[in-house]
Amino acid sequence: MAKALSRPTVRRLARFVVIGDEGACTVPHSPAVSRHLVDGLGAGGARIGKTSVVNGRAALQYLETAVELLKARRIDALVTAPVSKEAIMLSRSTFIGHTEFLAEAFDNEEVGMMFVNGPLRTIICTRHIPLKDVPKTVTTEAVLTAIRLADRALKTHFGIRRPRIAVCGLNPHAGESGRMGTEEKQVIAPALSRARRGGITATGPFAADTLFIPSRLSDYDCVVAMYHDQGLIPVKTLAFDSVVNLTIGLPFVRTSPAHGTAFDIAGKDLADPASMIAAIRVACELS
């Protein structure tokens, strides 16, 4: 964050409010950057590069403060840095992630994670759940919700009048006509039919291993993947440093870098700010 805001080109994009503790909240001196200080760490300070209840509690306080500022309309958009879910769960065991926390805070049941990299946009039907739970979580309603969220976001945020949405299958080869699974016929196809009846241009289900080829992606404005790694492995492989996580379905714009905390390099001045800069740019463009 500090590296990103040290760039004059970034500071020219907006007026920034950085939420954090005084000792840990290092920001460049600039009229475009102010601090909203929170005493989350206490006298002991942060444990750099470590998972601890103190760090987790502080991260949660920063997020709660951001919610207060958003509800008071003192800020227009939110860019979140990576957090350790493990650390936050030490103080709040029900915490799943930013997306779920913000959805609950703003009473929005239908939210989604859209990963943006230029013209490539991917939304995942299921989010942070064990792989073994994916098949029972991929329901017709869940797939339809993801398609509708994608269609709405593409129109609202990106100005695409008639979005073209591709939908992945769940199984290898999109089920191979039922030989490798029946979810494509019994779950995903009905969702596609209902989406099309509602005026959405959605096609599939496609085999995921060939859908993310650049020449095929150019035919679509967004891909709906069934689960986390199905969508994120190709997206991050194609352009890891410029991928942005955009939460769709909220009453404000929220973005974040698409990488994690990288505890192994914490405090060593080795972090690459490219993804954070990309997240800031997208938040500014869409707000």
N, C-alpha and C positions, 0 to 999 in steps of 0.2 A: 504494500500500500504506500509506504513512504517513498519507495523508488518511483512508483507510478506518478505520485503527486509532485515529485521533484522535477518532472518534465514540464517546461513551459507550455508545450503544445497541449498537454492534458489540462493544465490549470486554466487554459483559455476556454475550455468547453463549458464550464459551469461554476457556480459557487458551491464549495464543498464544506460539509460539516463532518468532521471525523470524531467518532464516538469511541472513548476509551479512557483508561487510567492516565493520570498525568505523567507518571514515570515511564509508561510504555507507549504513550501516544506521541510519537515523534513525527512532526509534520513540518514542511518547509514554511518559512516566514513569507506569507503572501496574503494580499487582501482577498484572494479567491479561496483561501483555506482557513477555516476556523475549527476550534475544538469544542466538543461537548463532553466535559469531563465526568466520569463516573468512578466512584470509589469501589471498584469491584475486587481488586486484588488485596486490599488491606496493606498493613505495614510490611508484611513479608515479601510483597512483590511477586512477580511471575516466576515460574520455574521454566526457564527457556528450554524448549525441546523435550519437555517431559509431559506425560499425562498426569494431571493432578486435579483433585477436587477444587482447589483454589482457582486454577486456570479455567476449569469448566464452569464454575459458578460465575466467574467474571465474564466469560464469553456469553453466557445466558443473560446476564445483566445488561450487557451492551445491546443484545438483540431486543430485550424488553424495552430498553430506552428508545431504540429505533422505532419500535411500534408506537410508543407514546408520541414521538415527534411526527410520525406519519398521520396518526389520528388527529393530532392538533394542526395538521397541515403546515407544519414548519419546515418540512422537507417534501420534495416532490417524487423522489425515487430513492431506491435503496440498493447499494452495492455491498454485498457481504464478502468478507474474506473467508478463507477456509477455516473450519473449526474441527476440533477433535470430538466426534460424537461420543466416544468412549469417556472423555473427560467430563462432558456436560452430563452424561448419564450417571456420573458419580453423585451429582447433586439433584438431578431430575431423571429418574429411571424411565419415564414415559417419553423422553425426547427421542425422536426418530431422525429429524433433520430440519433444515431451514424451511423447506417447502411445507411440511406438515405443521410446523410451529406457526408459520404465518397464516396458513389456511385456517387454523383454529382461532388465531387471534383476531382475524377479520371475518370469521363466520362464513367462510367460503368452502363448501364441500367439494366443489368441482374445480380442482387446480391441476396443473400438469407441469412437467419439466420439459422444456424445449431447448435443445442444444443448437446454437446458431453459429455458423461459420460462413459468412457471406451468403451465397444463394443456397447453401446446404442447411436445411433445418430438420431436426429429428425430434420427435416426441416419443416418450416411452409410456406404454400402457400401464405397466406396473413399475414401482419405484424401488425403494430399499426394503426388499423382502428376500428371504432365502430362496434359492433356485427351486428347491423342492416344493415351495408353495406357489410357484408361478402358474402351473396348469389350472389349479382350482381358482386362482384369482383372475385369470383371463376369462372373463365372462362376456357375453354379448353386450351387456350394458356397459361394462368397463371399456370395451373396444369402441363402442359407439360414443361414449363420453370423450375418449381421447381424440377421435375423429372430429367431433364437434368443437372441442377446445382448439384443435389445430386450425380448423376452418375459421373460427372466430378470431383467433390471434393473427392469422395471416391477413385477414381483412382489416382488423383494427390497428395492429402495430406496423404492418408492412405495406398496407395499401394495395394488396392484391385483390382485385375485384372478384375473380372466380378462381380460387386456389385449386391446384391439382395435387391431390394427396394420394400417395402410394402406401399400402398397408402390407406389412410383413406377415408371413405365416408364423406359426409357433414351432412347428416341427421341421426337421430336415426336408428339403425339397418341397416345402409347403404341404407336407403330408403325403405327397405322391399318390393323389387320388384315394386317400384313406389307408394306404398300405403302411404308412409311417405315423399314423395318428389321425384322429377324426376331428380335432378342434377346428381345423380350417373350414370343414363343411358344416359342422354343427354349431360353432360359436362365432367365428370371424365372418363367414359369408353372410349370415343373417344381419350382422351389424352393418356390413357394407350395403346390403339391400335397403335397410332402414335409412342409412345416411343418404343414399342416392334418392330415395323417395322424398327426403327432406331438402333436396336441391343441392346437395354437396357432391362435388366431383371427386369421388374416391374409388380407387381401383385396387385389385388384389384378390386374395392374398398371394404375395410373391415369395419365392424362396429368398431368404435373407442373404445367403452367401453370394448371390449375383446381383442383388438389387443396388448395392452401394458402389457399383462400378460407375465412374464419372460419366461415361457416355449415356448410361441409363438414368442417372440422377438428373440430368439436364431436362428430362421430360416432366419433372415434378417440382413442386414448390416445398413439399414437406414429406417426410417418411414417418409413418407410425410404426415403431418397433414394439414387440410384445413384452420385452423385459430388458433390464438394465444393460447387461453386457452385449446383448444382441444389437442394440442401438449405439452404444458408446465405444465399443472396440473399433468399429470402422470409422466413426466420427473422429476419435482421438488419434487414430493412426493416420488419417488423411491430413490433419492439421492440428496437432496438439496445442501449440502455443497460441492459437487464435480462436479456439472454441470458447463460447460463452454459454453459461447456463442461464436461461430466461424462464422465470416462473410465470406461467400463463394462468389466467383466471382470477387474479387478484385485482383489487381496485387501484393499483399503482404498479409501476415498473420495478421489478426486482431482478437483478442480475448477479452473477458471481463468476469467478474463474472456474474452469472445468478441472482443476487439479486439487489435490489435498493439502494437508498441512506441511508435509515434507520436514518432519522433526529432525531428520538426519542432517539438514543444513541450516536449521534454525539458529539465528544469531551469528552466522558466519559471513554475511554479506554475499551470499552466492545465489540468492533467489532471482529468477528471471521474471521481471514484471510484465512481460508481454501479455499474458492472459488476463491479468488484472487491468491493464490498460484497455484491452479489448472489451472487458466487461464494463468499464467506465464509459467507453465510447458508445456502446450499444444502449446503455441506460440513458445517456444524454440524447441520443438520436431518437429514442422512442418516447421520451417524456414530453 
